[in-house]
């Protein structure tokens, strides 16, 4: 039986730690309405979550399906900020803005 060296474990732990640090939408920030008063309004995005998905645990860290769809659409519009209107397991809505800094 081959012994695994400490270097393999360090590399494995490094990959695990780095995989949790990625931001899926690095150019998109959640804001409040007063923060985007001087920004260009793009659109109000509303999406529903997958009705076939059985959601029992409301404490998980992953995005709800509707929330992820809203973030993806805002990212495709080149929005820089979003203001959540509502964000529930069954659906989400947000206003997308483009702010020039």
C-alpha positions as CSV (number, residue, x, y, z in Angstrom):
1,X,0.0,0.0,0.0
2,X,1.4,3.4,-1.0
3,X,1.5,6.1,1.5
4,X,0.3,9.5,0.4
5,X,2.7,12.3,1.1
6,X,1.8,15.5,2.9
7,X,2.2,17.5,-0.3
8,X,-0.8,15.7,-1.8
9,X,-2.9,16.6,1.2
10,X,-1.8,20.2,1.1
11,X,-2.7,20.5,-2.6
12,X,-6.0,18.8,-2.1
13,X,-6.9,21.1,0.8
14,X,-5.9,24.1,-1.2
15,X,-8.2,23.1,-4.1
16,X,-11.1,22.6,-1.6
17,X,-10.5,26.0,0.0
18,X,-10.2,27.8,-3.4
19,X,-13.3,26.3,-4.8
20,X,-15.4,27.9,-2.0
21,X,-13.9,31.3,-2.6
22,X,-15.1,31.9,-6.2
23,X,-17.7,34.5,-6.8
24,X,-20.0,33.6,-9.6
25,X,-20.9,37.2,-10.5
26,X,-17.9,39.3,-9.6
27,X,-19.2,42.5,-11.3
28,X,-22.7,42.5,-9.8
29,X,-23.4,44.1,-6.4
30,X,-26.5,44.0,-4.2
31,X,-27.5,47.6,-3.3
32,X,-30.2,49.6,-1.8
33,X,-32.3,52.1,-3.7
34,X,-30.6,55.2,-2.4
35,X,-27.2,53.8,-3.5
36,X,-28.4,53.6,-7.2
37,X,-30.1,56.9,-7.4
38,X,-27.6,58.3,-9.9
39,X,-27.4,55.1,-12.0
40,X,-29.1,54.0,-15.2
41,X,-32.2,51.8,-14.6
42,X,-32.1,48.8,-17.0
43,X,-35.0,46.5,-16.2
44,X,-37.0,44.8,-13.5
45,X,-36.2,41.1,-13.6
46,X,-38.6,38.5,-12.2
47,X,-38.1,34.7,-12.3
48,X,-39.8,31.7,-10.7
49,X,-38.0,28.8,-9.2
50,X,-38.3,25.3,-10.6
51,X,-41.7,24.0,-9.4
52,X,-40.5,20.5,-9.6
53,X,-37.7,21.1,-7.1
54,X,-38.5,19.9,-3.6
55,X,-37.3,22.6,-1.2
56,X,-37.4,21.5,2.4
57,X,-34.4,23.1,4.0
58,X,-34.4,26.9,3.9
59,X,-31.0,27.1,5.5
60,X,-28.8,25.9,2.7
61,X,-26.2,28.3,1.2
62,X,-26.8,27.7,-2.5
63,X,-28.9,30.1,-4.4
64,X,-32.6,29.4,-5.0
65,X,-33.3,28.6,-8.6
66,X,-35.2,31.9,-9.2
67,X,-32.5,34.0,-7.5
68,X,-29.8,32.4,-9.7
69,X,-31.9,33.1,-12.8
70,X,-32.3,36.8,-11.8
71,X,-28.5,37.1,-11.2
72,X,-27.7,35.5,-14.5
73,X,-30.0,37.8,-16.4
74,X,-28.7,40.9,-14.7
75,X,-25.2,39.8,-15.5
76,X,-26.1,39.3,-19.2
77,X,-27.5,42.8,-19.2
78,X,-24.1,44.1,-17.9
79,X,-25.8,45.4,-14.8
80,X,-23.5,46.5,-12.0
81,X,-26.0,46.7,-9.2
82,X,-29.3,45.0,-8.3
83,X,-31.9,46.0,-5.8
84,X,-34.0,43.0,-4.6
85,X,-37.8,43.6,-4.7
86,X,-38.4,40.1,-3.3
87,X,-36.4,36.9,-2.9
88,X,-38.3,33.8,-1.9
89,X,-37.8,30.1,-2.5
90,X,-40.7,30.2,-5.1
91,X,-39.5,33.2,-7.0
92,X,-37.3,36.3,-7.1
93,X,-37.4,39.8,-8.5
94,X,-34.9,42.6,-8.7
95,X,-34.3,45.9,-10.4
96,X,-31.1,46.0,-12.4
97,X,-29.0,49.1,-12.7
98,X,-25.8,50.1,-14.5
99,X,-23.6,52.5,-12.5
100,X,-20.6,54.3,-14.0
101,X,-18.1,55.0,-11.3
